[in-house]
Amino acid sequence: MKSSTPLRLGLFASLLLVCSVLSGCANLGATRVPPPGLFQDQSFNQPDKPIDTAQLFAVDDAMRRYLHDELGSSKKTADKRQALFDALYRRDQLKLEYDAVITRTAAETFAARSGNCLSLAIMTAALARELNFAVQFQQIDVGEVWSRSGNLYFSSNHVNLVLDRKRIDAGNASLGYTLNADHPLVVDFIPIPDTARSRAQPLTQATVVAMYLNNRAAELLAAGHVDDAYWAARQAVVAAPDFLNAYNTLGVIYQRHGDHTAAERALRHALGGAPDNTVYLSNLAQTLDHAQRPQEAELLRARLRLLEPYPPFYFYHQGQQAMARGDYQRARTLFQRELDRVPNYHELHYWLAVTNYQLHDVRAAERHLQAAIDNSTSRDTHDLYAAKRNRLREAAPKQQ
């Protein structure tokens, strides 16, 4: 079921893609339980390939060989924690690449040498634990980062990892640890302001597992696999009932599936833990519209207009309308306004390149195409923008 109004999903993978609105990610207060009747298993086909979270942090033979050959050498620093930290950042070692297309397990991320921030953090945790180091996942408030795929919008946030020295209790890896090193090493795959790091919130492993499942559910939904998406979102709720984004994702899946009663139940439960969350409010308003309850939907939208006068991609859509009218000057202004709200989003740089080209500013067009390349979140988009930049350069002499 398609809708002209965008559905909003929260992911944990910073631009993850795939990651979430902080007020709705993990309720650190009283434990919540799923409401009665939340799951509608009978309405969905069994998944083609169930997600085995037992393998999420599993270390395979290739990872062990790397740790033995590269970090176990006597030529390396005696501090294996520092050696692992260095390997994560040095391009001549692990050669990691950011890729927001899919959230991977530790072994999948190591094999691909790429992943979003959540995937890379999971892989790092698995390697560190194999070396018997303590790790602590953290949620970082870097503000909302929006991306889009069709009429699905993704609100991403950020997870990083702290490496401590040897574990105090190696038998309770799932419980998290109190870090006791004099200088814990913080592993981040994007630049993070010190002010954001100072507000870091510790995450349990159960929440990280739920984040992984929620990301996979959103990715499967974006790919059109609604049944598989349902089972992944269901697993996310079971893994961490306090993780409110999983209820939002489940609500969006129900809405796509045409079950508006179940969608409302899931979204209202999420709102119970985060009453001012604009993502949940927007999706619930759309659900009520589909359920033929426009007056209730309008009450929510009135509240939304107070909380969020300009929703995500508001200026982007206005810019697209200006493009359709051939008003490239207006379109450029609107795309820039959206870019100011979502700095470095590759798609906005691309459209700014298009408008500048139409306005015969070839240098600005090439500059924005290069920015689109630099900020692309997958190899495919990187190569697409690079090809367009090359064609622009070939055509540039004709424009001068």
Sine and cosine of phi, psi and omega as CSV:
sin_phi,cos_phi,sin_psi,cos_psi,sin_omega,cos_omega
0.00,0.00,0.86,-0.50,0.00,-1.00
-0.99,-0.11,0.40,-0.92,0.02,-1.00
-0.60,-0.80,0.55,-0.84,0.02,-1.00
-0.97,0.23,-0.32,0.95,0.03,-1.00
-1.00,-0.03,0.74,-0.67,-0.06,-1.00
-0.93,0.36,0.62,-0.79,0.16,-0.99
-1.00,-0.07,0.59,-0.81,-0.11,-0.99
-0.90,-0.43,0.78,-0.63,0.02,-1.00
-0.89,-0.45,0.54,-0.84,0.06,-1.00
-0.96,-0.27,0.77,-0.64,-0.02,-1.00
-0.80,-0.60,0.29,-0.96,0.07,-1.00
-0.85,-0.53,1.00,0.04,0.10,-0.99
-0.15,-0.99,0.92,-0.39,-0.24,-0.97
-0.98,0.19,0.36,-0.93,0.01,-1.00
-1.00,0.03,0.00,0.00,0.00,0.00
0.00,0.00,0.00,0.00,0.00,0.00
0.00,0.00,-0.70,-0.71,-0.36,-0.93
-0.60,0.80,0.64,0.77,0.26,-0.97
-0.94,-0.34,-0.98,-0.18,-0.46,-0.89
-0.01,-1.00,0.40,-0.92,0.06,-1.00
-0.96,0.29,0.77,-0.64,-0.15,-0.99
-0.86,0.52,-0.65,0.76,-0.03,-1.00
-0.92,0.40,-0.23,0.97,-0.03,-1.00
-0.88,-0.48,0.22,0.97,-0.11,-0.99
-1.00,0.04,-0.88,0.48,-0.04,-1.00
-0.64,-0.77,0.93,-0.37,0.01,-1.00
-0.97,0.26,0.93,-0.37,-0.07,-1.00
-1.00,0.04,0.10,0.99,0.00,-1.00
-1.00,-0.03,-0.72,-0.70,-0.04,-1.00
-0.90,0.44,0.59,-0.81,-0.03,-1.00
-0.92,0.38,0.72,-0.69,0.05,-1.00
-0.98,-0.21,0.43,-0.90,0.07,-1.00
-0.82,-0.57,0.52,-0.86,0.02,-1.00
-0.86,0.50,0.62,-0.79,0.01,-1.00
-0.94,0.33,0.42,-0.91,0.04,-1.00
-0.84,0.54,0.64,-0.77,0.05,-1.00
0.97,0.25,0.23,0.97,-0.03,-1.00
-0.90,0.44,-0.69,0.73,-0.09,-1.00
-1.00,0.01,0.66,-0.75,-0.01,-1.00
-0.83,-0.56,0.87,0.50,-0.10,-0.99
-0.84,0.54,-0.57,0.82,-0.08,-1.00
-0.91,0.41,-0.28,0.96,-0.06,-1.00
-1.00,-0.01,-0.07,1.00,-0.11,-0.99
-0.78,-0.62,0.64,-0.77,0.10,-0.99
-0.92,0.38,0.50,-0.86,0.05,-1.00
-0.88,0.47,0.53,-0.85,-0.07,-1.00
-0.91,0.41,0.55,-0.83,0.06,-1.00
-0.88,0.47,-0.62,0.79,-0.01,-1.00
-0.60,-0.80,0.99,-0.12,-0.01,-1.00
-0.84,0.55,0.56,-0.83,0.00,-1.00
-1.00,0.10,0.86,-0.51,-0.01,-1.00
-0.99,-0.12,0.99,-0.13,-0.05,-1.00
-0.95,0.31,-0.22,0.97,0.07,-1.00
-0.89,0.45,-0.39,0.92,0.00,-1.00
-1.00,-0.05,0.01,1.00,-0.12,-0.99
-0.87,0.49,-0.70,0.72,-0.03,-1.00
-0.96,-0.26,0.20,0.98,-0.06,-1.00
-0.91,0.41,0.64,-0.77,0.04,-1.00
-0.97,-0.22,0.83,-0.56,-0.01,-1.00
-0.99,-0.10,-0.01,-1.00,-0.07,-1.00
-0.89,0.46,-0.61,0.79,-0.01,-1.00
-0.89,0.45,-0.63,0.78,0.02,-1.00
-0.93,0.37,-0.65,0.76,0.02,-1.00
-0.91,0.42,-0.65,0.76,0.02,-1.00
-0.88,0.47,-0.65,0.76,0.02,-1.00
-0.88,0.48,-0.72,0.69,-0.02,-1.00
-0.89,0.46,-0.61,0.79,0.00,-1.00
-0.95,0.30,-0.73,0.69,-0.11,-0.99
-0.97,0.22,-0.64,0.77,-0.12,-0.99
-1.00,-0.08,-0.61,0.79,-0.06,-1.00
-0.97,-0.23,-0.26,0.97,-0.02,-1.00
-1.00,0.02,-0.09,1.00,-0.02,-1.00
-0.94,0.35,0.61,-0.79,0.03,-1.00
-0.92,0.40,-0.28,0.96,0.02,-1.00
-0.97,0.24,-0.29,0.96,-0.03,-1.00
-0.99,0.16,0.20,-0.98,0.04,-1.00
-0.88,0.48,0.53,-0.85,0.00,-1.00
-0.91,0.40,-0.39,0.92,0.02,-1.00
-1.00,0.05,1.00,-0.10,-0.06,-1.00
-0.91,0.42,-0.45,0.89,0.07,-1.00
-0.89,0.46,-0.71,0.71,0.04,-1.00
-0.92,0.40,-0.60,0.80,0.02,-1.00
-0.89,0.46,-0.67,0.74,0.05,-1.00
-0.91,0.42,-0.70,0.71,0.03,-1.00
-0.83,0.56,-0.72,0.69,-0.01,-1.00
-0.90,0.44,-0.65,0.76,-0.03,-1.00
-0.89,0.45,-0.54,0.84,-0.01,-1.00
-0.92,0.39,-0.45,0.89,-0.11,-0.99
-0.97,-0.26,-0.37,0.93,-0.07,-1.00
-1.00,0.09,0.81,-0.59,-0.07,-1.00
-0.92,0.39,-0.34,0.94,-0.02,-1.00
-1.00,0.02,0.05,1.00,0.01,-1.00
-0.93,-0.38,-0.99,-0.15,-0.03,-1.00
-0.93,0.37,-0.45,0.89,0.04,-1.00
0.82,0.57,0.79,0.61,-0.02,-1.00
-0.97,0.24,0.55,-0.84,-0.01,-1.00
-0.75,-0.67,0.69,-0.73,0.03,-1.00
-0.96,0.28,0.74,-0.67,0.01,-1.00
-0.52,-0.86,0.90,-0.43,-0.10,-0.99
-1.00,-0.07,0.11,0.99,-0.13,-0.99
-0.92,0.39,-0.66,0.75,-0.09,-1.00
-0.57,-0.82,0.57,-0.82,0.09,-1.00
-1.00,0.00,0.85,-0.52,-0.16,-0.99
-0.95,-0.31,0.32,-0.95,0.17,-0.99
-0.96,0.28,0.11,-0.99,0.01,-1.00
-0.86,0.52,-0.76,0.65,-0.04,-1.00
-0.92,0.40,-0.63,0.77,0.03,-1.00
-0.90,0.44,-0.65,0.76,0.01,-1.00
-0.91,0.42,-0.68,0.73,0.02,-1.00
-0.89,0.46,-0.68,0.73,-0.02,-1.00
-0.91,0.42,-0.65,0.76,-0.03,-1.00
-0.99,0.16,-0.33,0.95,-0.11,-0.99
0.83,0.55,0.51,0.86,0.00,-1.00
-0.39,-0.92,0.38,-0.92,0.05,-1.00
0.16,-0.99,0.14,-0.99,0.12,-0.99
-0.98,0.17,0.00,-1.00,-0.10,-0.99
-0.88,0.47,-0.61,0.79,0.01,-1.00
-0.92,0.40,-0.70,0.71,0.04,-1.00
-0.86,0.51,-0.71,0.70,-0.03,-1.00
-0.91,0.41,-0.59,0.80,0.05,-1.00
-0.92,0.39,-0.65,0.76,0.03,-1.00
-0.89,0.45,-0.71,0.70,0.04,-1.00
-0.87,0.48,-0.69,0.72,0.00,-1.00
-0.89,0.46,-0.67,0.74,0.02,-1.00
-0.88,0.48,-0.67,0.74,0.00,-1.00
-0.89,0.45,-0.69,0.72,0.02,-1.00
-0.90,0.43,-0.68,0.73,-0.02,-1.00
-0.90,0.44,-0.67,0.74,0.00,-1.00
-0.92,0.38,-0.54,0.84,0.07,-1.00
-0.89,0.46,-0.51,0.86,0.07,-1.00
-1.00,0.05,0.07,1.00,0.02,-1.00
0.93,0.37,0.54,0.84,0.12,-0.99
-1.00,-0.10,0.50,-0.86,0.13,-0.99
-0.98,0.19,0.56,-0.83,0.04,-1.00
-0.73,-0.68,0.50,-0.87,0.09,-1.00
-0.70,-0.72,0.89,-0.45,0.11,-0.99
-0.96,0.27,0.54,-0.84,0.02,-1.00
-0.69,-0.72,0.59,-0.81,0.13,-0.99
-0.99,-0.10,0.76,-0.66,-0.09,-1.00
-0.90,-0.44,0.77,-0.64,0.02,-1.00
-1.00,0.08,0.99,-0.13,0.07,-1.00
-0.94,-0.34,0.22,0.97,-0.04,-1.00
0.99,0.13,0.25,-0.97,0.00,-1.00
-0.94,0.34,0.70,-0.71,0.14,-0.99
-0.83,-0.55,0.89,-0.46,-0.11,-0.99
-0.97,-0.23,0.61,-0.79,0.17,-0.99
-0.65,-0.76,0.08,-1.00,-0.09,-1.00
-0.57,-0.82,0.44,-0.90,0.14,-0.99
-0.57,-0.82,0.97,-0.25,-0.10,-0.99
0.89,0.46,-0.79,-0.61,0.02,-1.00
-0.98,-0.22,0.38,0.93,0.17,-0.99
-0.97,-0.25,0.78,-0.63,0.05,-1.00
-0.95,-0.32,0.64,-0.77,-0.05,-1.00
-0.89,-0.46,0.84,-0.55,0.10,-1.00
-0.99,-0.15,0.89,-0.45,-0.08,-1.00
-0.95,-0.32,0.57,-0.82,0.16,-0.99
-0.72,-0.69,-0.24,-0.97,-0.29,-0.96
-0.76,-0.64,0.63,-0.77,0.10,-0.99
-0.83,-0.55,0.70,-0.71,0.15,-0.99
-0.79,-0.61,-0.14,-0.99,-0.16,-0.99
-0.62,-0.78,0.64,-0.77,0.10,-1.00
-0.94,-0.35,0.78,-0.62,0.07,-1.00
-0.99,-0.12,0.82,-0.57,0.09,-1.00
-0.95,-0.32,0.02,-1.00,0.04,-1.00
-0.97,0.23,-0.31,-0.95,-0.16,-0.99
-0.78,0.63,0.58,-0.81,-0.01,-1.00
-0.89,0.46,0.59,-0.81,0.11,-0.99
-0.98,0.21,-0.64,0.77,-0.05,-1.00
-0.69,-0.72,1.00,-0.03,-0.08,-1.00
-0.94,0.35,-0.21,0.98,-0.04,-1.00
-1.00,0.03,-0.04,1.00,-0.04,-1.00
-0.79,-0.61,0.78,0.63,-0.07,-1.00
-0.88,0.47,-0.45,0.90,-0.08,-1.00
-0.98,0.20,-0.19,0.98,-0.12,-0.99
-1.00,-0.03,-0.21,0.98,-0.10,-1.00
0.99,0.11,0.10,-1.00,-0.11,-0.99
-0.63,-0.78,0.40,-0.92,0.22,-0.97
-1.00,0.00,0.90,-0.44,-0.10,-1.00
-0.94,0.33,0.73,-0.68,-0.09,-1.00
-0.83,-0.55,0.10,1.00,0.00,-1.00
-0.97,0.24,0.49,-0.87,0.04,-1.00
-0.90,0.43,-0.59,0.81,-0.04,-1.00
-0.70,-0.72,0.98,0.20,0.06,-1.00
-0.86,0.51,0.59,-0.81,0.01,-1.00
-0.99,-0.10,0.83,-0.56,0.00,-1.00
-0.99,-0.11,0.84,-0.54,-0.01,-1.00
-0.99,-0.16,0.90,-0.44,0.03,-1.00
-0.75,-0.67,0.63,-0.78,0.00,-1.00
-0.96,-0.28,0.07,1.00,0.18,-0.98
-0.68,-0.73,0.43,-0.90,0.03,-1.00
-0.90,0.43,0.73,-0.68,-0.02,-1.00
-0.82,-0.57,0.79,-0.61,0.06,-1.00
-0.87,0.49,0.53,-0.84,0.01,-1.00
-0.86,0.51,-0.57,0.82,0.00,-1.00
-0.89,0.45,-0.60,0.80,0.03,-1.00
-0.94,0.35,-0.66,0.75,0.01,-1.00
-0.88,0.47,-0.57,0.82,-0.03,-1.00
-0.92,0.38,-0.31,0.95,0.01,-1.00
-0.97,-0.23,0.33,0.94,-0.05,-1.00
-0.88,0.48,0.65,-0.76,0.03,-1.00
-0.94,-0.34,0.81,-0.58,0.03,-1.00
-0.91,0.41,0.55,-0.84,0.00,-1.00
-0.85,-0.53,0.65,-0.76,0.12,-0.99
-0.97,0.23,0.33,-0.94,0.04,-1.00
-0.91,0.41,-0.54,0.84,0.04,-1.00
-0.86,0.50,-0.64,0.77,0.03,-1.00
-0.92,0.38,-0.64,0.77,0.03,-1.00
-0.89,0.46,-0.65,0.76,0.06,-1.00
-0.88,0.48,-0.68,0.73,0.03,-1.00
-0.90,0.44,-0.62,0.78,0.05,-1.00
-0.88,0.48,-0.70,0.72,0.03,-1.00
-0.86,0.51,-0.75,0.66,-0.01,-1.00
-0.90,0.44,-0.63,0.78,0.02,-1.00
-0.90,0.43,-0.67,0.74,0.07,-1.00
-0.87,0.49,-0.71,0.71,0.00,-1.00
-0.89,0.45,-0.64,0.77,0.03,-1.00
-0.87,0.48,-0.70,0.72,0.00,-1.00
-0.91,0.42,-0.65,0.76,0.00,-1.00
-0.91,0.41,-0.65,0.76,0.04,-1.00
-0.91,0.40,-0.64,0.77,0.04,-1.00
-0.89,0.45,-0.69,0.72,0.01,-1.00
-0.88,0.47,-0.50,0.87,0.01,-1.00
-1.00,0.08,0.00,1.00,0.05,-1.00
1.00,0.00,0.14,0.99,-0.01,-1.00
-1.00,-0.09,0.97,0.23,-0.15,-0.99
-0.91,0.41,-0.67,0.74,-0.02,-1.00
-0.89,0.46,-0.75,0.66,0.02,-1.00
-0.89,0.46,-0.61,0.80,0.02,-1.00
-0.88,0.47,-0.65,0.76,0.01,-1.00
-0.85,0.53,-0.75,0.66,-0.08,-1.00
-0.91,0.40,-0.55,0.83,0.05,-1.00
-0.93,0.38,-0.69,0.73,0.02,-1.00
-0.91,0.41,-0.63,0.78,0.05,-1.00
-0.86,0.50,-0.71,0.70,0.04,-1.00
-0.87,0.50,-0.61,0.80,-0.01,-1.00
-0.89,0.45,-0.68,0.73,0.02,-1.00
-0.89,0.45,-0.70,0.72,-0.01,-1.00
-0.91,0.42,-0.63,0.78,-0.04,-1.00
-0.90,0.43,-0.64,0.77,-0.03,-1.00
-0.52,-0.86,1.00,0.03,-0.05,-1.00
-0.86,0.51,-0.30,0.95,0.03,-1.00
-0.99,0.13,-0.19,0.98,-0.07,-1.00
-0.99,0.14,0.99,-0.13,-0.20,-0.98
-0.93,0.36,-0.47,0.88,0.00,-1.00
-0.87,0.49,-0.48,0.88,0.01,-1.00
-0.91,0.42,-0.59,0.81,0.06,-1.00
-0.92,0.39,-0.63,0.78,0.05,-1.00
-0.88,0.48,-0.73,0.68,0.01,-1.00
-0.88,0.48,-0.68,0.73,0.03,-1.00
-0.88,0.48,-0.65,0.76,0.04,-1.00
-0.89,0.46,-0.66,0.75,0.04,-1.00
-0.90,0.44,-0.65,0.76,0.02,-1.00
-0.89,0.45,-0.71,0.71,0.05,-1.00
-0.86,0.50,-0.66,0.75,-0.01,-1.00
-0.90,0.44,-0.69,0.72,0.05,-1.00
-0.88,0.48,-0.51,0.86,-0.04,-1.00
-0.99,0.11,-0.17,0.99,0.03,-1.00
1.00,0.00,0.17,0.98,0.01,-1.00
-0.98,-0.20,1.00,0.04,-0.13,-0.99
-0.96,0.27,-0.49,0.87,0.04,-1.00
-0.91,0.42,-0.72,0.69,0.02,-1.00
-0.92,0.40,-0.61,0.79,0.03,-1.00
-0.88,0.47,-0.71,0.71,0.01,-1.00
-0.88,0.47,-0.66,0.75,-0.02,-1.00
-0.88,0.48,-0.71,0.71,-0.02,-1.00
-0.92,0.40,-0.68,0.73,-0.06,-1.00
-0.95,0.32,-0.61,0.79,0.04,-1.00
-0.92,0.39,-0.55,0.84,0.06,-1.00
-0.91,0.42,-0.67,0.74,0.05,-1.00
-0.88,0.47,-0.69,0.73,0.00,-1.00
-0.91,0.42,-0.46,0.89,0.05,-1.00
-0.88,0.48,-0.46,0.89,0.03,-1.00
-0.99,-0.11,-0.24,0.97,-0.02,-1.00
-0.50,-0.87,0.97,0.24,-0.16,-0.99
-0.88,0.47,-0.43,0.90,-0.04,-1.00
-0.97,-0.23,0.26,0.96,0.00,-1.00
-0.96,0.29,0.91,-0.41,-0.09,-1.00
-0.94,0.35,-0.46,0.89,0.05,-1.00
-0.90,0.43,-0.77,0.64,-0.02,-1.00
-0.91,0.40,-0.65,0.76,0.02,-1.00
-0.88,0.48,-0.70,0.72,-0.02,-1.00
-0.89,0.46,-0.71,0.71,-0.02,-1.00
-0.93,0.37,-0.59,0.81,0.03,-1.00
-0.93,0.37,-0.64,0.77,0.04,-1.00
-0.86,0.50,-0.68,0.74,0.02,-1.00
-0.92,0.40,-0.63,0.78,0.04,-1.00
-0.87,0.49,-0.69,0.72,0.01,-1.00
-0.91,0.41,-0.58,0.81,0.10,-1.00
-0.85,0.52,-0.75,0.67,-0.02,-1.00
-0.91,0.41,-0.44,0.90,0.03,-1.00
-1.00,0.07,0.20,0.98,0.02,-1.00
0.88,0.47,0.68,0.74,0.06,-1.00
-0.80,-0.60,0.90,0.45,-0.14,-0.99
-0.90,0.43,-0.52,0.85,-0.02,-1.00
-0.92,0.40,-0.67,0.74,0.05,-1.00
-0.91,0.41,-0.63,0.78,0.01,-1.00
-0.90,0.45,-0.64,0.77,-0.02,-1.00
-0.92,0.38,-0.57,0.82,0.08,-1.00
-0.87,0.49,-0.65,0.76,0.04,-1.00
-0.93,0.37,-0.63,0.78,-0.03,-1.00
-0.94,0.35,-0.53,0.85,0.08,-1.00
-0.89,0.45,-0.65,0.76,0.06,-1.00
-0.92,0.39,-0.63,0.77,0.03,-1.00
-0.88,0.47,-0.64,0.77,-0.02,-1.00
-0.90,0.44,-0.50,0.86,0.06,-1.00
-0.96,0.27,-0.65,0.76,-0.03,-1.00
-0.98,0.21,-0.52,0.85,-0.14,-0.99
-0.55,-0.84,0.99,0.17,-0.04,-1.00
-0.86,0.50,-0.56,0.83,-0.01,-1.00
-0.84,-0.54,1.00,-0.10,-0.05,-1.00
-0.91,0.41,0.20,-0.98,0.00,-1.00
-0.81,0.59,0.69,-0.72,0.04,-1.00
0.92,0.40,0.33,0.95,0.06,-1.00
-0.86,0.51,-0.77,0.63,-0.03,-1.00
-0.96,0.28,-0.47,0.88,0.07,-1.00
-0.87,0.49,-0.75,0.67,-0.02,-1.00
-0.91,0.42,-0.62,0.79,0.08,-1.00
-0.90,0.44,-0.61,0.79,0.04,-1.00
-0.90,0.44,-0.63,0.78,0.04,-1.00
-0.90,0.43,-0.61,0.79,0.05,-1.00
-0.91,0.41,-0.64,0.77,0.05,-1.00
-0.90,0.43,-0.62,0.79,0.05,-1.00
-0.87,0.49,-0.69,0.73,-0.02,-1.00
-0.89,0.46,-0.49,0.87,0.05,-1.00
-1.00,0.10,-0.11,0.99,-0.05,-1.00
0.98,0.17,0.25,0.97,0.01,-1.00
-1.00,-0.05,0.98,0.18,-0.13,-0.99
-0.95,0.31,-0.49,0.87,0.03,-1.00
-0.90,0.43,-0.73,0.68,0.02,-1.00
-0.90,0.44,-0.67,0.74,0.00,-1.00
-0.87,0.50,-0.67,0.74,0.01,-1.00
-0.88,0.48,-0.67,0.74,0.02,-1.00
-0.89,0.46,-0.67,0.74,-0.04,-1.00
-0.94,0.34,-0.67,0.74,0.04,-1.00
-0.89,0.46,-0.60,0.80,0.02,-1.00
-0.92,0.39,-0.60,0.80,0.04,-1.00
-0.89,0.46,-0.64,0.77,0.04,-1.00
-0.93,0.36,-0.63,0.77,0.02,-1.00
-0.89,0.45,-0.57,0.82,0.04,-1.00
-0.88,0.47,-0.47,0.88,0.01,-1.00
-1.00,0.06,-0.49,0.87,-0.01,-1.00
-0.81,-0.59,0.96,0.27,-0.11,-0.99
-0.83,0.56,0.71,-0.70,0.13,-0.99
0.96,0.29,0.24,0.97,0.06,-1.00
-0.94,0.34,0.83,-0.56,-0.19,-0.98
-0.88,0.48,-0.62,0.78,-0.05,-1.00
-0.91,0.42,-0.58,0.81,0.04,-1.00
-0.93,0.36,-0.62,0.78,0.09,-1.00
-0.88,0.48,-0.63,0.78,0.02,-1.00
-0.88,0.48,-0.73,0.69,-0.03,-1.00
-0.94,0.35,-0.50,0.87,0.13,-0.99
-0.92,0.38,-0.55,0.83,0.09,-1.00
-0.90,0.44,-0.68,0.74,0.00,-1.00
-0.89,0.46,-0.74,0.68,-0.03,-1.00
-0.91,0.41,-0.64,0.77,0.03,-1.00
-0.90,0.43,-0.60,0.80,0.05,-1.00
-0.90,0.44,-0.68,0.74,0.02,-1.00
-0.90,0.43,-0.46,0.89,0.02,-1.00
-1.00,-0.05,0.20,0.98,0.09,-1.00
0.91,0.41,0.42,0.91,0.11,-0.99
-0.97,-0.23,0.99,0.13,-0.12,-0.99
-0.92,0.39,-0.61,0.79,0.00,-1.00
-0.89,0.47,-0.69,0.72,0.03,-1.00
-0.91,0.41,-0.61,0.79,0.03,-1.00
-0.88,0.47,-0.71,0.70,0.01,-1.00
-0.92,0.40,-0.61,0.80,0.01,-1.00
-0.89,0.46,-0.67,0.74,0.00,-1.00
-0.96,0.29,-0.55,0.83,0.08,-1.00
-0.90,0.44,-0.64,0.76,0.05,-1.00
-0.90,0.44,-0.63,0.78,0.05,-1.00
-0.91,0.42,-0.61,0.80,0.07,-1.00
-0.89,0.46,-0.66,0.75,0.05,-1.00
-0.89,0.46,-0.74,0.67,-0.07,-1.00
-0.90,0.43,-0.49,0.87,-0.07,-1.00
-0.96,-0.29,0.16,0.99,0.02,-1.00
-0.90,0.43,0.50,-0.87,-0.11,-0.99
-0.93,-0.36,0.21,0.98,0.09,-1.00
-0.40,-0.91,0.35,-0.94,0.03,-1.00
-0.90,0.44,-0.61,0.79,-0.03,-1.00
-0.89,0.45,-0.73,0.68,0.00,-1.00
-0.93,0.38,-0.59,0.81,0.06,-1.00
-0.84,0.54,-0.75,0.66,-0.04,-1.00
-0.93,0.37,-0.58,0.81,0.02,-1.00
-0.89,0.45,-0.74,0.67,0.00,-1.00
-0.91,0.40,-0.59,0.80,0.01,-1.00
-0.90,0.44,-0.64,0.77,0.03,-1.00
-0.91,0.42,-0.64,0.77,0.03,-1.00
-0.92,0.40,-0.63,0.78,0.05,-1.00
-0.89,0.45,-0.66,0.75,0.00,-1.00
-0.90,0.43,-0.64,0.77,0.04,-1.00
-0.91,0.40,-0.60,0.80,0.03,-1.00
-0.89,0.46,-0.68,0.73,0.00,-1.00
-0.91,0.42,-0.59,0.81,0.04,-1.00
-0.92,0.40,-0.58,0.81,-0.04,-1.00
-1.00,0.05,-0.22,0.98,-0.11,-0.99
-0.83,0.56,-0.71,0.71,0.00,-1.00
-0.85,0.53,-0.50,0.86,0.00,-1.00
-0.95,0.32,-0.39,0.92,-0.05,-1.00
-1.00,0.05,-0.23,0.97,-0.08,-1.00
-1.00,-0.03,0.00,0.00,0.00,0.00
